[in-house]
């Protein structure tokens, strides 16, 4: 004998239509089972829409069928296919899940043998017909709401100060509701008198008995329904507009328009202000000339704008305008011109560095693509677990939201990696020229790259002075830009321990031939540099090349 679970579903608006009542469906299903010698194991009653399978009774049923392997039925019976689902894609997915469990879903009034391929076309027709019916009903509701608004009727909950009442024709109309209506009128009148702020007026209205949040208060004083107008939103390509409402207004149009002009004039100027850090890139690198403590940075409010300073918290209270110090630094690096031999050397290093970054980005592309695929699979598995009843709807939505956020972030990173293909087309000579135009590189970089460039150039614990260059830059900069005196001996590891000299921080792709070239360049200049110093110069050039490439990628 075959066994079956009866699935009886109605939605709220179908209770008394077309014989869709639960009792009617139960009688027909029970009669069908009695005539065909089918044992009824369970009857499931559902009062939920069939747009999706996120239904309480269905979720519990799937969870039971998944866990109880020995008591699974052979059939899942319902009267018609629209009782099962009104979504084609979801229906096919759930039918596949039931087939894996050995359960055959069947509509007794629309029987289909799913082993016959042609019957799948009939199944699609049955379900699509219901889906189209749902979509048509939804569209009709939207058109009906839009038409009612065009007639001047307010759709939705009654705004504060109004109540909905039915007319003799059966239509609902907004009617003033006391004492809220009087309080709303007072609000508009007080705003027009220009004698108080909105926040103070809101608190005063709360004390008088107006119950709403500050956000709802702002919506209220901006809503034209109070002067008898109804907003018509954008619909089918038509722009939004307003029509005369059929309800009684609480305030006249002149008062409402006057209030809107007052509120518009109170708006703050919308302009993009640079964050504090963008105006203080040297903060933490410069020290006070009076007490030799680190200079901090902050803004000071003036009559028309904020002025930013680098300042000391010590009793000396020393401070200097940030724009002045920033200009001094920018002018100093603008005067740095690399020697020709180091420009040629930098070109070779730039090519090698770009190759390293490009290879890394290619690896990133593969990794990001695989990660995105895994996140998509995770959502699909979560949907399957939801259908089987192993997780609830809230858990599924949380997993879906998390995966979508991570996919969006990874998508930006993937776009960044692909942008290197375009960067390759940029002339190498343009990148090489930046070694002698550090000011141009500095101005095009974001805050993080600016601070890396500052750290690359300036010595640590630099005391501020008007001439911030010369011996105030690192020894590597002195070598590359010819600041050192001819004939000098350069040991860039003076004061370092023996361990530090043996293990300098250099790139893993370090090329000994580059160090030999650096030593040869200095020898031709009549100077000398030890091996560790040459390694440090090479590392400085590599760091500059990476900053240059990252700046180009972000642009």
N, C-alpha and C positions, 0 to 999 in steps of 0.2 A: 504494500500500500504506500502511495506517495504521501509525503507530509508537506505542509505549507504554513507559512506565516502570512496572515492577512494584513495588508497595509491600507488604512482608511485615512484619507487626508481631505480636509477642507480648509479654506482660508476664510477670514471673517466675512468678506463680502460675498462668499459663495454659499453661505449656510442654507439659504432658502431658494437658491436659483438652480434650475435645470436638474433637479433631483440629486443634487450633490450633498445632501444631508448625510451625516454619519450613519444614521439608522438605515437609510435607503441603501447606502453602499454595503453595510454589513449584511443586510438581508440578501442582496444579490450574490455576494461572495459566499455566504454560507450555503445558499441554494446550489451554487455551482459546485462546491466541494461535496455536498451530499449526492448530487447526481453523478459525479465522477469518482466517487469512492476515494476522496482525499481527506486525510486526517488533519485537522486544524491544531497546530501546536500553540499558536499565540496570535492574538489580534492586537494590532498597534493602531491607536487613534492619534492623529496629528491635526493640530489646528495652527497651521503655519503656511506661509507662502512657499511656492515651489520654484521661485526664481533661483535659489541655491539649495544645496543639501545641508546647510548649516541650520538644521532643525533639531529641536531638543529630543523628540521621540526617535527620530531617525538616527541621531548620533548614538543614543543608548542602544538601539537595535543593532547597529553595526559593531559596536563594542561587544555586545553579547554574542553575535555570530562569529566574531573573530576569536573570542576566548573559549567558547563552548564548541569544540570540534565534534564531539560525539552526538550532540543533540541538534545538529544543523538540519534545517528542512531541505527538501528538494526544490521547493518552489517558493517564490515570493509573489503573492497574488494581489492585484488591485483591479479596479473596474476599468479604468482607461489610462492611457499613457500620460495624459496631462495630470493625473493624480500622482504619478511617479515623479515627473520633472517637467519644467517649462524652460529648461536650458539645455540646448543640444550638446554642447561640449561636455558639461558636467554629467549629463545622462550617459553618454558613451563611456566616460571614465568610470562611473559607478557600476555600469553593466559589466565592464571588464573585471572590476574588483569582485563582484558577486560571482562571476564565472570561475574565478580562481578559487573561490570558496566552495564551488560545486553547487551553486544556487542559480536557478533559472528564473529571472523575473518575467512575469507574463500579465498582460491585461486581458481579462476574461471577455470584454466586449470588443477588443481589437487584437485577437490572438495572432501571434507571429511565431514561426518556427525559425529560430535564429541560426540553425544549421544550414539554412538555404540563403546563399549570399544575396539574392534579389530582395529578400525580406528586409534587409538593412535599409534599403531605399524607402520602404514603407514606414519603417521605424523613424527615419529622419523626417518623413513627411508628417507623421503624427505629432512628433515633439516640436518640430519647427512651427507647425500651425499654432500650437499653444504658445510658443515663444513669441511669435508675431502678434498673437492676440494680446499678450502682456505688454509688448512694446507699443502697440496701437493704443491700448488703454492708458498707458503712461503718457503718451503723446497727447491724447485727447484731454487728459487732466491738465497738462501744461498749457494747451491752447485755451482750455476753459478758464484757468486762472488768469491768463493774459487778457482774455476777452473781458472778464469781470473787472480787472484793473482799468481797462480802457473805458469801461462804463462808469468809472469813478468809485468803485467799491473797494474797500480795504480788505485784503486777504491776509489771514494769519491772526495771531493773538491781538487783542485790542491794546493799543498803546496806553501808556499811563494817562489817566484823566478821562478815559473813554470806557464804555462797556458796549458789548454787542447785543442788540435787540432785534427780534424778528418783526418784519412788517406784515401787513395783511396779505401781501403776495407770497410770503414765505421766505423772502430774502432777508439776510441780516445786514443791519446798518449800524455804524458807530454812533453812539449817543453819549453826551457829556455825563460824567459820573462824579457826583459830589461826595466828599469835599476835595477829591484829588484834582478835579477840573479847576477849582478856584486856586489851588496851590500852583498849578501849572501856569495859569494866567499871571500870578504874582511873579513867577520866575522870569517870564519874558518882559514884564514891566520893569522889574528891577535891573535887568541887564541893559535895557534901553536908557536908564537913568545914569549909567556909567559911574555909579558910586560904590562899587564893590567888585572884588575879584570873583572868578567863577568858583574857585575852591571854597571861598568864604560863603558865597551864596548857596553852594551845595550843602554846607554844614547847617546854615540857617534853615534851609528847606527841610532837612532831616529833623531838626528840632520842632518844626511846625507840623510834622506828620507825613511828609513825602518819603515813601519807602522805595529806594532804588540804590544801585551802586553808582560810583562816580562815572564809570563808563556808560551806563544806561542814562545817566543825567546828561552827558554830552550828546548822546544819540537823540535824546528828547529835544534839546534846544536846537538841533540841526534838522529835525524831521519836519518836512513841509505839511504833513498831515494835520498839524495843529492850526494851520491857516486855511485849511480846506482843499489842499492839493494832494494828489496821489502820484507817487513815482511809478513810472513804467520802465522797467529795466530793459537792457538790450535783449532782443529776441529775433531770431531768424534773420540776422544781419542788419536789423534796424537799430539806430542809435536810441539811447535812453532819453526820455522826456517826461513831462508832467502833465496831468489833466486835472480838471476841476472835479472834486469829489462830491458824492451825493450826501455826505454827512454834514452836520453842523460844525463849523470851525470854533475853536476856543479863543483864538486871537485873530485880528484882522491882518490882511496881507502887508499893509504898511508897517505895522509893528514887527511882524516876522522878518521882513526884508531889512529893516533897520537893525535888528538883532544880528542878522547874518553879516551885515557890513561891519558891525562892531567886532564880532568874533574873527572875521577875516583880517581886520587891522591889528588884532592882538597876536596874530601868528608871528612866530619868530622867523627871522631871516634864515632860510635854508641854504647853508653853504657847507662845503666839506672842509673841516678843519683838520690839519695834520695832527696825528697823535703826538704826544709829548716827546717820545723817544726819537721820532724822525727829526725833531729840531735840536736834539741833544746827542748827536752821534759820538762825540768825544767824551761823554760822561764815563768816568772810571779810568780813563787813560792819562789824564792830566792831573798834576798835583799843585797845591797852593804855593805861590812863591814866598808867602810870609811864614807859614807854619809847616810847610812841606807835608800837609795832609791831603788826602784825595779830594778832588773837587767833585761835588755832586751837581745836580741840575734840577731846575724847577721853573715854573712860570709865575709871573707877577702880573696882576690885573691892572691895566692902565685905563685911561679915559675911553679909548676907542677899541683897544684890543689887548691881548696878552703879550707880555714881553718875557722872553726866556733868558735865563742866566745860568752860567756855571758859577757855583759859589761854594764857600767853605763853612762848615758848621762850627768851627773852632771860634774862640773869642775874637780872632782877628776880623771876622765877618768880611773877608775878601770876596769880591764877586766881579765877574766880567760878562758883558753881553755875549750871548751864545752866537749871534750872527757875526760878531766881530771875530771871535775865536775860530768859528767855522770858515770864515773868509781867509784868515791867516793860514789855516791849514791847507785850504784849497789852493791858495796862491803859492804855497811852498811846494806842493807836489806838482803844480803846473810847471815849475822851474826845473824839475828833474828830467834830464834828457840822458837816456842810456847811451853808452858808447857803442860804436858800430859793431865791434866784435861781439859784444853781448847781445845785440839785436839779432845777429845771425845765429848765435847759439840759442836764443830764446825761440827762434822759429823752429828749430829742430825739436826743442823740448815741447813746444806747443803742439806740434804734430803728434808726438808720442803721447802726450797727455790726452789729446782729443781722442786718440785711438783707444786709450784705456777707458775713458768715459763712455764712448760709443759702445764698446763691447759690454760694459756694465749695463747700459740702457737696453741693449738687445736682450741680455739675460733677464732684465726686469720685465720686458714685454712678455716673454714666455711665462715668467712666474705670475705676473698680474693676470694674464689671460687664463691660466689654469686656476688661479684663485677665484676669479669671477665665475668660471664654470662650476667649481665646487659649491659656491654660494647658491647658484641657480639650482643645482642638484639638491642642496639642503632644503630649499623652499619646496621643491617637488616632493621630497620625502616627507616633509612636514605636512603637506597637503594630503598625502596618502595616509599618514598616521591620524590626521583629523577625520578622514573618511572612515577609517577603521575604528574610530572611537578611542584611540590610545591617548590622544591629547584633546583638550577642549579648545574652543574657538579663541579664547584670550591668549593661550600659549601660542597658537598658530599665528595670530596677528603680531605678537611680540617678535617671533622668529622672522616673520616676513619683513617687519619694519627694520629690524637690525640688519638683515641681509641686504635690503634695498639701500640703506645708508652706506654700508661698506662697499657695495657695488658702485654707488655714485662717486665715492672717494677714490676708489681704484680706477674708475673711468678717467678721472682727471689726471692721475699718475700715468695712465696708459697714453693719454693724449700728449703729455709732456715727453714721454719716451719717443713717440712717433715724430715729434717736432724736430728731432735731431736730423732726420732725413733732409728737412729743409735747411737746417743750419749748415749742412755740408756744402750747400751751394754758395754760401757766403765766402767771399774772397779771404784767403789766409792772410794776405798782406794787411787787410784791415785789422785783423786780430793782432798781428805782430806789431803794428804801429802803436798799440795801446801801452807798450812798455815805456814809450817816451811820451805818452799822453795819459798819465795816471789820473789827471783831473777829469778827463772825459769819462774814463771808466768809473770813477768815484761817483760822478753825478748821475750816471745811468743805473747804478746798482741800487738794490733795496737796502733797508737798514741793516739786515744781518750781514750782507756782503760788504757794506761800508765799514762795519766794525771789524770784520776780518781783514780788510785792506789796511785800516788804521793800525791794527795789531801787527800787521806784517811790516809796516814802515817805521813806526815810532818805537824808541827804546822804552823799557818799563820804567815806572816811577819818574816820568818826565815832568820837570818843573816848568810851569808856564813862563814864557818870555815872549817878547815881541818878535824875535827872530827864532822861530821854532825849528830851524834847520841847521845843518852843519854837523856838529857832533851829536845832535839830538836824535838822529836817525840810526837805525841798526847798522852794524858793520857790513852786512851783506849789501845794504843799499849804498853805502859809501863805496864799496868795490864796484858795483855794477854801474853806478852813475858818476864815477870818477871824482868823488869828493875827497878821497884819500890823497895825501901828499905823495908825489912820485918818489920812488926809492924806498918806501916804507915797507916794513915786514908786517904781514897781517896774519894773526893767529886768532881765529874767530871763536876759539874755545878757551880763552884766557880765563883763569879762575875756575874752570870745570874740573871735576874729579877725573881720575884715570879711567874709571868705568864709563863715564859719559863720553870721553874722547874715543873710546874703542867702539862704542855702540851709539853713534849719532842717529837721530830720528830722520831717516831718509825713506824715500819711496822704495817699495820692493822691486821696482823696475829700474833701479839705479844703474847707471851706465858709467863704468870707470873711465871710459874714453872721454866723457863729458868733463869729468874732473881734471883729466889731463889737459884738455883744451883750456879750461879756466886757468890752470897754473901757467900754461904757455902764454895766454893773453897777458897775465900779470907780469910775466918775465919780460915780454916785449915792451911793457910800459916802464921797465926798470924797477918794478916792485916784486915782492915775493909773497907767496901764500902757502901755508902748510896744507897737507892733504885733507885734514879734517875741516879746515876753513873752506876749501874748494867744495867739499860735500855739502857744507851748509849753504853756500851760494847757490849750488844746484837745487837744493831743496827749496830755497826761496823762490827761484824761478819757476819751479814746478807748482808751488802754492799760488803764485800769481797767475799762471796759466789756468789753473782750475777755477780761480775766481772769475777770470775772464770768460771761460766757457760756460760756467753756471749763470753768469749774468746774461749771456746771449741766449741760453736755453729759456730763462724766465721771461725774457723779452719776446 
